[in-house]
Amino acid sequence: MTRILIVDDNRQNVYLLESILKGNGFEVTAAVNGKEALDLAQKDPPDLAISDILMPVMDGFALCRQWKADGKLRAIPFIFYTATYTDPRDERFALSLGAERFVIKPQKPEILVSIVREVLDQAREKTS
């Protein structure tokens, strides 16, 4: 089963994403900030990470930077899912850090799931 790590400090956002992803057959783990996500991922790497940007302790930008610098996590796709940083410059910056996608909240569930599947398929193609 495909495992997804959700990183968001807003419980409602986590609940919604979790419901959508679990309803589409994904296994989901959640973290409330970048540091917790990094700790979880290093112990048990997921197949994909979906992260908010604005969070306490370690924000999504710092998380992505460290994620892509980590030999164990580097190849695991990273999606930003944000409602705060919506400027095209924010998107360019996020993608320059190595994120595979930049998605603005809220997104229709079917569109979000299709983005997740697409990113996972692209990652599998790279490794095969």
C-alpha positions as CSV (number, residue, x, y, z in Angstrom):
1,M,0.0,0.0,0.0
2,T,1.3,3.5,-0.9
3,R,2.2,5.5,2.2
4,I,1.8,9.2,2.4
5,L,3.1,11.6,5.0
6,I,0.9,14.7,5.6
7,V,2.6,17.7,7.3
8,D,0.3,20.4,8.6
9,D,-0.3,22.1,11.9
10,N,-4.0,22.6,11.2
11,R,-6.0,19.6,12.5
12,Q,-8.9,20.3,10.1
13,N,-6.6,20.3,7.1
14,V,-5.0,17.1,8.3
15,Y,-8.4,15.5,8.8
16,L,-9.6,16.5,5.4
17,L,-6.5,15.4,3.5
18,E,-6.4,12.1,5.5
19,S,-10.1,11.4,4.7
20,I,-9.5,12.1,0.9
21,L,-6.4,10.0,0.8
22,K,-7.6,7.1,2.9
23,G,-10.8,7.0,0.9
24,N,-8.7,6.5,-2.2
25,G,-6.7,3.6,-0.8
26,F,-3.6,5.4,0.6
27,E,-2.1,4.7,4.0
28,V,-1.6,8.0,5.8
29,T,0.7,9.3,8.6
30,A,0.5,12.9,9.9
31,A,3.0,15.3,11.4
32,V,2.3,18.7,12.8
33,N,5.6,20.4,11.7
34,G,8.6,19.9,9.6
35,K,10.8,18.6,12.4
36,E,8.3,15.9,13.4
37,A,7.9,15.0,9.7
38,L,11.7,14.6,9.2
39,D,12.0,12.5,12.3
40,L,9.1,10.2,11.2
41,A,10.4,9.9,7.6
42,Q,14.0,9.1,8.6
43,K,12.7,6.2,10.8
44,D,10.2,5.0,8.3
45,P,10.3,6.7,4.8
46,P,6.9,7.2,3.2
47,D,6.3,7.0,-0.6
48,L,5.3,10.7,-0.8
49,A,5.1,13.8,1.4
50,I,2.4,16.5,1.2
51,S,3.4,19.5,3.3
52,D,1.9,22.9,4.2
53,I,4.4,25.8,4.3
54,L,3.4,27.9,7.2
55,M,4.0,25.9,10.4
56,P,5.8,26.3,13.8
57,V,9.2,24.7,14.7
58,M,10.2,24.0,11.1
59,D,8.2,25.4,8.1
60,G,7.6,23.6,4.8
61,F,10.4,25.3,3.0
62,A,13.0,24.3,5.6
63,L,11.5,20.7,5.6
64,C,11.8,20.4,1.8
65,R,15.3,21.8,1.8
66,Q,16.4,19.2,4.4
67,W,14.3,16.4,2.8
68,K,16.0,16.9,-0.6
69,A,19.5,17.1,1.1
70,D,18.9,13.7,2.9
71,G,20.3,10.8,0.9
72,K,17.6,8.5,2.3
73,L,14.7,10.8,1.5
74,R,15.9,12.7,-1.6
75,A,14.2,10.5,-4.2
76,I,10.8,10.5,-2.3
77,P,8.5,13.0,-4.0
78,F,7.5,16.2,-2.1
79,I,4.3,18.2,-2.7
80,F,3.6,21.6,-1.2
81,Y,-0.1,22.1,-0.4
82,T,-0.6,25.7,0.8
83,A,-3.2,28.4,1.3
84,T,-0.8,31.1,2.5
85,Y,2.0,31.2,-0.1
86,T,0.1,31.6,-3.3
87,D,2.3,34.0,-5.3
88,P,4.0,32.7,-8.4
89,R,7.4,33.7,-6.8
90,D,6.5,31.4,-3.9
91,E,5.8,28.6,-6.3
92,R,9.1,29.1,-8.2
93,F,11.0,29.1,-4.9
94,A,9.2,26.0,-3.7
95,L,10.0,24.1,-6.9
96,S,13.6,25.4,-6.8
97,L,14.0,23.6,-3.4
98,G,13.2,20.3,-5.2
99,A,9.5,19.9,-4.6
100,E,7.8,18.0,-7.4
101,R,4.5,20.0,-7.2
102,F,3.1,23.2,-5.7
103,V,-0.7,23.0,-5.1
104,I,-2.9,25.8,-3.7
105,K,-5.6,25.0,-1.1
106,P,-8.3,24.2,-1.3
107,Q,-8.3,21.7,-4.1
108,K,-11.1,19.5,-5.3
109,P,-10.5,16.0,-3.9
110,E,-10.5,14.3,-7.3
111,I,-7.9,16.8,-8.6
112,L,-5.7,16.4,-5.5
113,V,-5.8,12.6,-5.8
114,S,-5.0,12.8,-9.5
115,I,-2.0,15.0,-8.8
116,V,-0.8,12.6,-6.1
117,R,-1.1,9.6,-8.4
118,E,0.7,11.5,-11.2
119,V,3.6,12.4,-9.0
120,L,3.8,8.9,-7.6
121,D,3.8,7.4,-11.2
122,Q,6.5,9.9,-12.3
123,A,8.7,8.9,-9.2
124,R,8.2,5.2,-10.0
125,E,9.3,5.8,-13.7
126,K,12.4,7.5,-12.5
127,T,13.5,4.6,-10.3
128,S,12.6,1.8,-12.7
